[in-house]
Amino acid sequence: MTTATIRAYLSNYSGYKATDLADMPQEKLAKILFITHMMMEPRDGYVEVGSVEVKVTLKPHEQMVTEAVASLRAQVQVVRAEAERTAMKLEGEISKLLAIGMTTDEVPA
């Protein structure tokens, strides 16, 4: 198990103000805060309101590997689908270019 301290932010779009948080029940507070290790800027719509202690219990190694492989396979499917769409678009462009130079007698049926 690993423990870390990370930043807690309130989004300007949450519908709450930082002054609303003091009397808020912990369960509700946990649902509305944005928690990250990154530094968020006020210009991005976030106000740092505190920090959170996080305990991470890692899954067994075999399960992490299985889930990582499943994620990569899903990404492969997305990439293949995008590549197929791009290839079909390029084939369409090729067909248009070839059709431009043909007379009506030369266009295949």
Backbone bond lengths (Angstrom), bond angles and torsions (degrees), N, CA, C in turn:
res aa  C-N    CA-C-N  psi(-1)  N-CA   C-N-CA  omega(-1)  CA-C   N-CA-C  phi
1 M - - - 1.444 - - 1.528 108.30 -
2 T 1.321 115.49 140.45 1.455 122.38 179.58 1.519 108.93 -119.02
3 T 1.302 117.23 140.98 1.463 122.09 176.92 1.520 108.34 -118.93
4 A 1.333 115.51 138.71 1.462 120.37 179.83 1.521 109.38 -145.67
5 T 1.304 116.12 154.82 1.462 122.09 173.65 1.516 107.34 -106.02
6 I 1.332 115.72 126.38 1.464 120.37 179.54 1.521 110.13 -129.52
7 R 1.313 116.53 163.42 1.465 122.57 -175.88 1.540 111.54 -78.17
8 A 1.331 114.26 148.10 1.464 120.83 175.16 1.524 108.08 -119.55
9 Y 1.330 115.82 130.98 1.458 121.93 -177.51 1.517 110.56 -124.59
10 L 1.319 114.57 152.61 1.450 121.96 172.70 1.525 107.01 -110.55
11 S 1.318 116.13 127.34 1.461 120.62 178.53 1.519 110.12 -77.82
12 N 1.319 115.54 141.53 1.467 119.80 175.19 1.526 111.36 -63.62
13 Y 1.320 116.76 -16.30 1.470 121.91 -177.55 1.522 112.40 -97.49
14 S 1.337 117.84 5.89 1.464 121.54 -177.01 1.524 112.84 -75.11
15 G 1.317 116.64 -19.19 1.462 120.14 -175.99 1.524 111.86 89.98
16 Y 1.332 117.20 0.78 1.461 122.10 179.90 1.514 109.89 -119.61
17 K 1.339 115.26 157.02 1.456 122.11 173.20 1.522 107.62 -107.98
18 A 1.316 116.53 157.28 1.469 120.77 178.80 1.523 111.05 -55.76
19 T 1.323 117.76 -32.76 1.466 121.30 179.83 1.524 112.88 -69.73
20 D 1.335 118.19 -15.50 1.473 122.03 178.41 1.525 112.47 -79.38
21 L 1.320 117.79 -14.18 1.458 121.05 -168.85 1.522 114.91 -78.56
22 A 1.317 118.35 -28.10 1.462 121.86 -173.25 1.525 112.93 -57.16
23 D 1.315 118.27 -40.90 1.463 121.76 -176.70 1.524 113.28 -99.81
24 M 1.315 117.04 7.96 1.460 120.91 -176.16 1.528 110.36 -79.64
25 P 1.345 117.19 137.63 1.470 119.49 175.63 1.527 111.13 -59.79
26 Q 1.338 116.84 143.85 1.463 122.52 -176.38 1.524 112.70 -54.58
27 E 1.326 117.79 -41.17 1.469 121.05 -178.04 1.531 110.96 -62.71
28 K 1.322 116.61 -43.36 1.460 120.44 179.13 1.525 110.34 -68.48
29 L 1.319 116.07 -41.20 1.455 121.47 178.64 1.526 111.02 -57.98
30 A 1.320 116.23 -43.61 1.466 121.10 -179.85 1.527 111.72 -62.29
31 K 1.305 117.37 -29.68 1.467 120.63 -178.27 1.522 113.61 -79.43
32 I 1.319 117.63 -25.62 1.467 118.47 -174.55 1.527 113.79 -99.66
33 L 1.333 117.40 -14.94 1.465 118.95 -178.82 1.520 111.26 -82.66
34 F 1.308 115.29 148.26 1.457 123.25 174.42 1.514 105.51 -100.79
35 I 1.322 116.52 121.96 1.461 121.35 -174.40 1.517 109.08 -115.38
36 T 1.343 116.29 127.20 1.458 120.40 -177.45 1.527 110.44 -156.43
37 H 1.303 115.56 156.76 1.463 120.18 174.59 1.530 111.01 -83.90
38 M 1.331 116.44 -12.85 1.465 120.59 -177.65 1.528 110.40 -83.07
39 M 1.299 115.32 156.70 1.455 121.59 176.30 1.525 108.16 -85.84
40 M 1.320 117.35 118.15 1.458 121.58 178.08 1.526 108.05 -97.48
41 E 1.306 115.93 142.23 1.458 121.03 -177.36 1.527 110.65 -96.72
42 P 1.345 117.19 143.51 1.468 119.40 175.85 1.527 112.45 -55.27
43 R 1.341 116.70 -33.37 1.469 119.46 -179.89 1.523 111.99 -64.75
44 D 1.349 116.27 -19.20 1.464 120.75 177.85 1.523 112.08 -87.23
45 G 1.328 116.90 0.19 1.459 120.63 177.07 1.517 114.77 94.20
46 Y 1.329 117.58 23.78 1.467 121.17 -179.36 1.524 110.58 -128.15
47 V 1.352 115.16 142.83 1.452 121.93 175.50 1.524 107.10 -119.17
48 E 1.335 116.99 124.50 1.462 119.47 177.78 1.528 107.91 -72.02
49 V 1.338 116.72 123.49 1.465 121.26 -175.99 1.524 112.99 -115.01
50 G 1.322 117.61 -6.71 1.454 119.29 179.35 1.505 111.83 165.42
51 S 1.325 114.31 -159.16 1.457 119.85 178.74 1.523 108.83 -136.48
52 V 1.319 115.15 163.86 1.458 122.07 -176.76 1.523 108.60 -132.07
53 E 1.317 116.82 136.36 1.457 121.52 172.04 1.531 106.92 -89.76
54 V 1.307 115.73 124.15 1.458 120.59 -176.95 1.520 109.40 -117.74
55 K 1.323 115.71 132.51 1.462 121.16 173.91 1.520 107.32 -109.85
56 V 1.315 116.00 126.08 1.458 121.07 -178.23 1.523 108.36 -113.81
57 T 1.317 114.77 122.00 1.457 120.53 174.11 1.517 106.84 -105.47
58 L 1.316 115.80 113.09 1.464 120.01 -177.01 1.522 111.30 -73.48
59 K 1.317 114.28 146.28 1.462 120.68 174.92 1.519 108.64 -70.13
60 P 1.335 117.14 161.61 1.465 119.05 175.20 1.533 110.34 -58.37
61 H 1.327 115.69 147.92 1.468 122.37 -176.51 1.531 112.19 -51.91
62 E 1.314 117.32 -46.00 1.471 120.92 -177.62 1.521 110.78 -61.23
63 Q 1.330 116.85 -39.24 1.462 120.50 -179.61 1.526 110.48 -69.10
64 M 1.325 117.24 -39.81 1.465 120.05 177.79 1.526 110.45 -62.52
65 V 1.331 116.91 -41.91 1.470 120.68 179.42 1.522 109.83 -64.15
66 T 1.320 117.12 -45.54 1.468 121.39 -179.98 1.527 110.56 -58.86
67 E 1.323 116.68 -44.90 1.464 120.19 -179.09 1.532 111.59 -70.40
68 A 1.318 117.44 -35.08 1.465 120.34 177.29 1.525 110.59 -65.74
69 V 1.326 116.53 -41.55 1.465 120.81 178.56 1.528 110.10 -64.56
70 A 1.327 117.34 -42.38 1.469 120.67 178.58 1.529 110.55 -61.89
71 S 1.322 116.82 -40.26 1.462 120.68 178.27 1.520 111.23 -64.12
72 L 1.327 116.73 -44.12 1.465 120.51 178.55 1.527 111.58 -63.78
73 R 1.322 116.86 -39.96 1.478 119.58 178.57 1.523 110.82 -64.50
74 A 1.322 117.00 -38.06 1.463 120.10 176.76 1.526 110.42 -64.40
75 Q 1.327 116.68 -39.71 1.467 120.54 177.22 1.524 111.19 -64.28
76 V 1.324 117.11 -38.42 1.464 121.48 177.58 1.526 109.52 -60.41
77 Q 1.329 117.67 -42.79 1.467 120.87 179.34 1.520 111.11 -61.52
78 V 1.329 116.84 -41.04 1.465 120.73 178.92 1.521 110.40 -64.38
79 V 1.327 116.64 -45.60 1.464 120.84 -179.83 1.524 110.65 -62.53
80 R 1.326 116.68 -42.40 1.475 119.60 179.23 1.521 111.02 -63.97
81 A 1.324 117.45 -41.35 1.461 120.22 179.55 1.523 110.54 -64.50
82 E 1.332 116.96 -42.40 1.467 120.43 177.87 1.523 111.04 -64.13
83 A 1.324 116.52 -41.09 1.460 120.47 178.78 1.525 110.62 -64.30
84 E 1.311 117.25 -40.58 1.468 120.69 179.11 1.527 110.48 -64.35
85 R 1.345 117.75 -42.16 1.472 120.39 177.31 1.525 110.61 -61.69
86 T 1.318 116.29 -43.22 1.469 120.40 179.56 1.526 110.36 -64.17
87 A 1.327 117.21 -43.55 1.467 121.16 179.60 1.524 110.24 -62.32
88 M 1.315 117.57 -42.46 1.472 120.47 179.50 1.536 110.72 -64.21
89 K 1.317 116.67 -39.06 1.469 120.39 177.69 1.524 109.77 -63.62
90 L 1.326 117.08 -44.03 1.464 120.61 178.93 1.524 111.39 -64.45
91 E 1.331 117.27 -40.33 1.477 120.82 176.79 1.526 110.43 -61.36
92 G 1.331 116.41 -38.36 1.466 120.35 176.64 1.516 111.76 -63.25
93 E 1.333 116.27 -41.89 1.462 120.62 177.85 1.528 110.62 -63.96
94 I 1.325 116.78 -41.22 1.473 121.16 177.59 1.519 109.96 -60.81
95 S 1.326 116.52 -45.56 1.471 120.55 179.81 1.521 111.35 -60.38
96 K 1.339 116.27 -41.50 1.463 119.84 179.04 1.530 110.78 -63.36
97 L 1.324 116.26 -44.09 1.465 119.67 -179.87 1.521 111.66 -63.54
98 L 1.320 116.72 -41.20 1.462 120.05 178.96 1.521 111.58 -67.33
99 A 1.321 117.43 -33.82 1.465 121.46 -178.89 1.524 111.57 -73.10
100 I 1.336 117.86 -28.14 1.463 121.42 -178.14 1.528 111.23 -60.85
101 G 1.302 117.00 -41.84 1.482 120.70 -176.23 1.510 113.68 -82.04
102 M 1.304 119.91 -7.89 1.466 121.57 -176.55 1.527 111.48 -91.40
103 T 1.312 115.49 145.84 1.454 119.59 171.80 1.511 107.08 -83.70
104 T 1.300 117.74 170.72 1.454 121.02 -178.59 1.522 111.25 -62.23
105 D 1.336 117.55 -26.68 1.467 120.04 178.19 1.527 111.93 -73.18
106 E 1.349 116.31 -25.28 1.462 120.28 -175.40 1.530 113.23 -90.83
107 V 1.332 117.87 -16.16 1.469 120.43 -176.82 1.524 109.08 -69.45
108 P 1.331 116.64 124.31 1.480 119.22 -179.92 1.517 110.47 -64.09
109 A 1.318 115.35 148.36 1.466 120.92 -179.61 1.494 111.32 -79.95
